[in-house]
């Protein structure tokens, strides 16, 4: 969950520009970051992350399929879902699978950092 005393955040997004900019933002705030271009890549590696930031719409496994598989494997990692969709069904489905934060694109740096920090509030590590 931590690497060198820093929180480990995994980012799953099929857009390399989003992965890179999110990585840069989080690393500038002293988070350790791992990135994955797909849900399948993330599941293959199964990193020990303290927080997961995922895009809703991705080829292959979408966000909900990824979360369903994680929960099936017993993972309760906090998840932040990022979506361009304003459909209330997305937020309801997110709540049903245990996603507590749904952020609509475009997401400001402050909002994303706040949601990421908030995901650690229940953990007493770093």
N, C-alpha and C positions, 0 to 999 in steps of 0.2 A: 504494500500500500504506500510505502514511502521509499525513496531512493536517496541515499545520502542525507536523510533528514528532511527531504522535500516531498510534498504530496505528488503522487503520480496520477496524471490525468491522461486518459486515452481519448483520442479524437478519431471518429469513424465518419468519413465523408468522401464521396467519390470525386469531389472537385479539389484538385491539387492546390489551387490558389486559396481556397477556404482553409484547407488543412495547414498550409504554410503560414497564413496570416494568424490563424488561431494559435498555432504553436508559438509563433513569435510573441504574441500578446501574453500568453500564459508563462512562457519562459522569462519574459521581462519582469514578471511578478514572482519569480523564484519557484515556479512549479516545474516538476520534471514531466516531460510530455512524450507520449508515444503516439504515432499516427498510423492509421490504416485506411486503405482506399476502399475497403468493402467490409461488410459484416462477416463474410466468410473468412477473410484474412484475419480479422480480429478473433473469431472463434477458433481458428486453427492454432493461433499462438496462445490464446487464453491468458493474457497478461494479468498480473495481480495489480489492478488499478484501484485507486481510492475514489475515482469519479470517471464517468463515461459521458462524453459529449457526442451525440450522434445526429446525423441528418435524417430527416424523415423519409425522403424519397431517394432511394439508391437502387441501381440495377442489382439483380440477384435478390438478396434478402433486404426487405425494407426494414425500417426501424422497429416495427412491431414484431416482425418475425425474429429479428436479432434478440430483442428483449425476451420474447417468449422462450427462445432457446437458452438464453442465460438463466432465466428463472427455473427452467426445467433442470438445468445443471446445478441448481442450488445457489446461484450467485444473487446477492442482494445489493450489488454495487449501486450507489446513487447514480441516476441517469438524468441528463439534461437533453431534451429533444429540441432541435432547431428545425423550423419548418417555414416554408413560404405560404403554406395553406392557412387560411383564416376559417376554415370549416370547423364548427364546434364539435363535430364527430371525432376529429383528430384529437382534440383535448380530452374528450370523454374516453376514447380508447386508450390514450396515454395513461389516464388515471386508473383505468381498469387493470393495466399491466404493471402498475406501480411507479410510473414516471411522475415525479412530483413537480417538475419544472418544464414547461413548454414555452419556448421563446420564438417569436415570429421574426422572420427576416424582414428588413435588415436589423441585425442585433447590434446595439452599441457596445463598445468595449466595456463600459462601466456596468451595463446590465449583465453581460456575460461573466465578467469577473465577480460580480456580486453573487450570481447564481452558483458559480463554481465554489466560491468560499462558503456560501450557505450550505452546500452539499456536505461539507465537512463538519458542520456544527455539532453533529451527534457523535463525532469521533474525538477521542481525547489525545490522539497522536499529534505530531508536530503542531 
